Amino acid sequence: TIPKDLICRKKYRMTRLLSLRTGFKGFLQRCCSTTQDVQVIPRTMLALEATNYDKDGELRINENRRVASIRYSDQVLVKVHAASLNPIDYRLRSGHGQADMDQMRKEHDLHHTGYELPLILGRDCAGVVVDIGSTVQSVNVGDFVWGWTPDWAPGCLSEYTVLRENNVRRKPETLNFAEAASIPYVGIVFLHIFRNLFKVQLKDLAGKRVLIHGGGGGFGTFAVQVLQSFG
Protein backbone atom coordinates (compact mmCIF):
# COMPACT_ATOMS: atom_id res chain seq x y z
CA THR A 1 0.00 0.00 0.00
CA ILE A 2 1.40 3.40 -0.94
CA PRO A 3 1.13 5.94 1.90
CA LYS A 4 -0.90 9.02 1.16
CA ASP A 5 2.15 11.23 1.63
CA LEU A 6 3.64 9.56 -1.45
CA ILE A 7 0.70 10.40 -3.69
CA CYS A 8 1.80 12.28 -6.78
CA ARG A 9 -0.23 15.47 -7.07
CA LYS A 10 0.05 16.06 -10.78
CA LYS A 11 -0.29 19.51 -12.28
CA TYR A 12 -2.63 18.78 -15.08
CA ARG A 13 -1.31 21.19 -17.69
CA MET A 14 -3.36 19.40 -20.33
CA THR A 15 -6.47 21.06 -18.91
CA ARG A 16 -5.44 24.19 -20.80
CA LEU A 17 -6.19 22.27 -23.98
CA LEU A 18 -9.72 21.41 -22.95
CA SER A 19 -12.58 23.88 -23.12
CA LEU A 20 -15.11 23.69 -20.34
CA ARG A 21 -17.50 25.38 -22.75
CA THR A 22 -17.67 22.13 -24.72
CA GLY A 23 -19.06 20.28 -21.74
CA PHE A 24 -15.86 18.72 -20.41
CA LYS A 25 -17.08 19.23 -16.86
CA GLY A 26 -20.19 17.20 -17.58
CA PHE A 27 -18.07 14.60 -19.36
CA LEU A 28 -15.97 14.09 -16.24
CA GLN A 29 -19.05 13.92 -14.03
CA ARG A 30 -20.53 11.14 -16.15
CA CYS A 31 -17.27 9.26 -16.57
CA CYS A 32 -16.51 9.42 -12.85
CA SER A 33 -19.96 8.36 -11.71
CA THR A 34 -19.93 5.48 -9.22
CA THR A 35 -23.67 4.87 -9.14
CA GLN A 36 -23.98 2.54 -12.13
CA ASP A 37 -24.39 -1.17 -11.51
CA VAL A 38 -21.05 -2.74 -12.42
CA GLN A 39 -22.82 -5.68 -14.07
CA VAL A 40 -24.55 -3.49 -16.66
CA ILE A 41 -22.35 -2.80 -19.67
CA PRO A 42 -23.90 -0.41 -22.21
CA ARG A 43 -23.17 -0.54 -25.92
CA THR A 44 -21.97 3.06 -26.13
CA MET A 45 -20.10 5.44 -23.83
CA LEU A 46 -18.64 8.92 -23.47
CA ALA A 47 -15.06 9.36 -24.64
CA LEU A 48 -12.64 12.22 -25.21
CA GLU A 49 -11.18 11.81 -28.71
CA ALA A 50 -8.39 13.35 -30.75
CA THR A 51 -9.59 13.53 -34.33
CA ASN A 52 -6.22 14.26 -35.99
CA TYR A 53 -2.53 14.50 -35.21
CA ASP A 54 -1.82 18.20 -34.80
CA LYS A 55 -0.79 20.36 -31.85
CA ASP A 56 -3.85 22.52 -32.46
CA GLY A 57 -6.03 19.62 -33.52
CA GLU A 58 -9.59 19.08 -32.42
CA LEU A 59 -10.54 17.33 -29.21
CA ARG A 60 -14.15 16.26 -29.07
CA ILE A 61 -16.47 14.55 -26.64
CA ASN A 62 -18.10 11.58 -28.33
CA GLU A 63 -21.28 10.55 -26.53
CA ASN A 64 -21.79 7.46 -28.68
CA ARG A 65 -18.39 5.78 -28.79
CA ARG A 66 -18.77 2.02 -28.86
CA VAL A 67 -17.69 0.36 -25.62
CA ALA A 68 -14.53 -1.67 -26.16
CA SER A 69 -14.91 -5.41 -25.71
CA ILE A 70 -12.50 -8.06 -24.50
CA ARG A 71 -10.65 -9.61 -27.46
CA TYR A 72 -7.94 -11.55 -25.65
CA SER A 73 -8.07 -13.91 -22.68
CA ASP A 74 -5.80 -11.71 -20.53
CA GLN A 75 -7.81 -8.51 -20.87
CA VAL A 76 -9.87 -6.71 -18.23
CA LEU A 77 -12.76 -4.31 -18.90
CA VAL A 78 -12.84 -1.46 -16.37
CA LYS A 79 -15.62 1.03 -15.64
CA VAL A 80 -13.56 4.20 -15.22
CA HIS A 81 -14.28 6.26 -12.11
CA ALA A 82 -11.27 8.58 -12.41
CA ALA A 83 -8.56 9.19 -15.00
CA SER A 84 -5.57 11.50 -15.19
CA LEU A 85 -4.00 13.66 -17.87
CA ASN A 86 -0.29 13.53 -18.65
CA PRO A 87 2.05 15.47 -20.95
CA ILE A 88 2.20 12.35 -23.13
CA ASP A 89 -1.48 12.92 -24.00
CA TYR A 90 -0.65 16.30 -25.49
CA ARG A 91 2.30 14.82 -27.35
CA LEU A 92 0.26 11.93 -28.74
CA ARG A 93 -2.40 14.39 -29.91
CA SER A 94 0.38 16.31 -31.66
CA GLY A 95 1.60 13.18 -33.47
CA HIS A 96 4.52 12.33 -31.18
CA GLY A 97 5.79 8.83 -31.95
CA GLN A 98 3.05 8.25 -34.50
CA ALA A 99 5.14 5.96 -36.74
CA ASP A 100 6.43 3.94 -33.78
CA MET A 101 2.97 3.60 -32.29
CA ASP A 102 1.58 2.48 -35.62
CA GLN A 103 4.24 -0.22 -35.87
CA MET A 104 3.56 -1.42 -32.32
CA ARG A 105 -0.15 -1.70 -33.08
CA LYS A 106 0.64 -3.87 -36.09
CA GLU A 107 2.88 -6.11 -34.00
CA HIS A 108 0.18 -6.49 -31.35
CA ASP A 109 -2.63 -6.99 -33.87
CA LEU A 110 -4.41 -3.86 -32.71
CA HIS A 111 -5.22 -2.28 -36.05
CA HIS A 112 -8.91 -1.60 -36.68
CA THR A 113 -9.71 -2.13 -33.00
CA GLY A 114 -10.33 1.47 -31.92
CA TYR A 115 -6.73 2.51 -31.31
CA GLU A 116 -6.45 4.67 -34.44
CA LEU A 117 -8.05 8.05 -35.14
CA PRO A 118 -10.31 9.17 -33.66
CA LEU A 119 -8.05 8.23 -30.74
CA ILE A 120 -9.17 8.11 -27.11
CA LEU A 121 -6.47 9.68 -24.95
CA GLY A 122 -5.52 8.82 -21.37
CA ARG A 123 -2.82 6.57 -19.95
CA ASP A 124 -3.92 5.75 -16.39
CA CYS A 125 -7.16 5.34 -14.49
CA ALA A 126 -8.94 3.80 -11.54
CA GLY A 127 -12.31 2.10 -11.52
CA VAL A 128 -14.28 -1.12 -11.14
CA VAL A 129 -13.79 -4.36 -13.06
CA VAL A 130 -16.93 -5.24 -15.04
CA ASP A 131 -15.64 -8.09 -17.21
CA ILE A 132 -12.53 -10.29 -17.45
CA GLY A 133 -10.93 -12.62 -19.98
CA SER A 134 -10.89 -16.38 -19.51
CA THR A 135 -7.31 -16.55 -18.16
CA VAL A 136 -7.41 -13.56 -15.81
CA GLN A 137 -6.71 -14.59 -12.20
CA SER A 138 -5.37 -11.54 -10.35
CA VAL A 139 -8.64 -9.54 -10.36
CA ASN A 140 -12.34 -10.36 -10.40
CA VAL A 141 -15.53 -8.61 -11.50
CA GLY A 142 -16.42 -6.00 -8.89
CA ASP A 143 -12.84 -5.34 -7.75
CA PHE A 144 -11.71 -1.74 -7.30
CA VAL A 145 -8.58 -1.38 -9.41
CA TRP A 146 -6.01 1.03 -10.80
CA GLY A 147 -4.12 0.56 -14.03
CA TRP A 148 -2.35 2.00 -17.04
CA THR A 149 -2.21 1.46 -20.77
CA PRO A 150 0.83 0.73 -22.98
CA ASP A 151 2.18 3.44 -25.29
CA TRP A 152 0.43 2.10 -28.37
CA ALA A 153 -3.02 1.67 -26.84
CA PRO A 154 -4.22 4.66 -24.75
CA GLY A 155 -7.89 5.04 -23.90
CA CYS A 156 -8.52 5.89 -20.25
CA LEU A 157 -10.39 9.16 -20.88
CA SER A 158 -13.65 7.32 -21.41
CA GLU A 159 -16.34 5.64 -19.37
CA TYR A 160 -14.90 2.17 -20.05
CA THR A 161 -11.44 0.98 -21.01
CA VAL A 162 -9.75 -2.35 -21.67
CA LEU A 163 -6.49 -3.13 -19.87
CA ARG A 164 -4.18 -6.12 -19.94
CA GLU A 165 -4.04 -8.12 -16.71
CA ASN A 166 -0.36 -7.24 -16.28
CA ASN A 167 -1.31 -3.56 -16.30
CA VAL A 168 -4.04 -3.60 -13.67
CA ARG A 169 -3.94 -4.20 -9.92
CA ARG A 170 -6.36 -3.93 -7.01
CA LYS A 171 -6.54 -0.35 -5.77
CA PRO A 172 -5.09 0.31 -2.30
CA GLU A 173 -7.93 0.80 0.17
CA THR A 174 -6.22 3.92 1.54
CA LEU A 175 -6.63 5.77 -1.77
CA ASN A 176 -9.83 7.02 -3.36
CA PHE A 177 -10.33 6.68 -7.12
CA ALA A 178 -9.02 10.16 -7.96
CA GLU A 179 -5.87 9.69 -5.91
CA ALA A 180 -5.26 6.22 -7.34
CA ALA A 181 -5.70 7.40 -10.93
CA SER A 182 -2.88 9.95 -10.54
CA ILE A 183 -0.17 7.36 -9.84
CA PRO A 184 0.12 4.39 -12.29
CA TYR A 185 1.65 5.94 -15.42
CA VAL A 186 4.07 8.35 -13.78
CA GLY A 187 4.98 5.65 -11.26
CA ILE A 188 5.79 3.13 -13.98
CA VAL A 189 7.87 5.73 -15.86
CA PHE A 190 9.77 6.53 -12.66
CA LEU A 191 10.55 2.88 -11.92
CA HIS A 192 11.49 2.18 -15.54
CA ILE A 193 13.98 5.05 -15.63
CA PHE A 194 15.69 4.14 -12.37
CA ARG A 195 15.67 0.36 -12.68
CA ASN A 196 16.11 -0.18 -16.42
CA LEU A 197 17.90 2.94 -17.69
CA PHE A 198 19.98 3.95 -14.66
CA LYS A 199 20.30 0.35 -13.38
CA VAL A 200 19.72 1.61 -9.85
CA GLN A 201 17.84 -0.06 -7.03
CA LEU A 202 16.03 2.45 -4.84
CA LYS A 203 17.30 0.85 -1.64
CA ASP A 204 20.87 1.58 -2.78
CA LEU A 205 20.16 5.33 -2.75
CA ALA A 206 19.72 5.53 1.02
CA GLY A 207 21.84 8.33 2.41
CA LYS A 208 22.76 9.71 -1.02
CA ARG A 209 21.79 12.97 -2.72
CA VAL A 210 19.90 12.90 -6.03
CA LEU A 211 19.25 15.89 -8.30
CA ILE A 212 15.79 15.86 -9.91
CA HIS A 213 15.23 18.36 -12.72
CA GLY A 214 11.64 19.50 -13.13
CA GLY A 215 10.71 18.52 -9.60
CA GLY A 216 7.37 20.33 -9.85
CA GLY A 217 6.02 18.21 -12.71
CA GLY A 218 4.21 14.89 -12.57
CA PHE A 219 7.34 12.73 -12.72
CA GLY A 220 9.34 15.10 -10.55
CA THR A 221 6.88 15.31 -7.66
CA PHE A 222 6.60 11.52 -7.64
CA ALA A 223 10.40 11.03 -7.82
CA VAL A 224 11.12 13.54 -5.05
CA GLN A 225 8.67 11.94 -2.63
CA VAL A 226 9.64 8.33 -3.34
CA LEU A 227 13.36 9.03 -3.12
CA GLN A 228 12.84 10.99 0.08
CA SER A 229 11.06 7.99 1.57
CA PHE A 230 14.17 5.89 0.94
CA GLY A 231 16.28 8.34 2.93
TAWO-V277783 format. One line per field, one symbol per residue. phi: phi as a letter, one per 40 degrees, with the letter a starting at -180 (. if undefined). burial: b if it has 24 or more other ideal C-beta (glycine too) atoms within 12 Angstrom, else e. Layout:
# TAWO-V277783
phi = ???
burial = ???
This chain:
# TAWO-V277783
phi = .cdccbcccccccccccbccccgccccccccccbccccccbccbacacbccacacbccbbcccbccccbcbbcbcbcbccbaabbbdcccccccgdgdcccccccccbfbcgbgbbccbcchbaaaabcbabccbcbcbbdgccbbaabcdcaciccacbabbcdcbbbccdccbcccccccbdcccccdccccccccfbcdcccdgbbbcbcgcccccccccdccccccg
burial = ebeeebbbebebebeebbeeeeebeebbebbbeeeeebeebeeebbbbbbeebeeeeebbbbeebebbebebeebbbbbbbbbbbbbbbbbbbeeeeeeebeeebeeeebeeebbbbbbbbbbbbbbbbbbbbeebeebeeebbbbbbbbbbbbbbbbbbbbbbbebbbbbeeebebbbbbbbbbbbbbbbeebeeeeeeeeeeeeeeebeeeeeebbbbbbbbbbbeeee
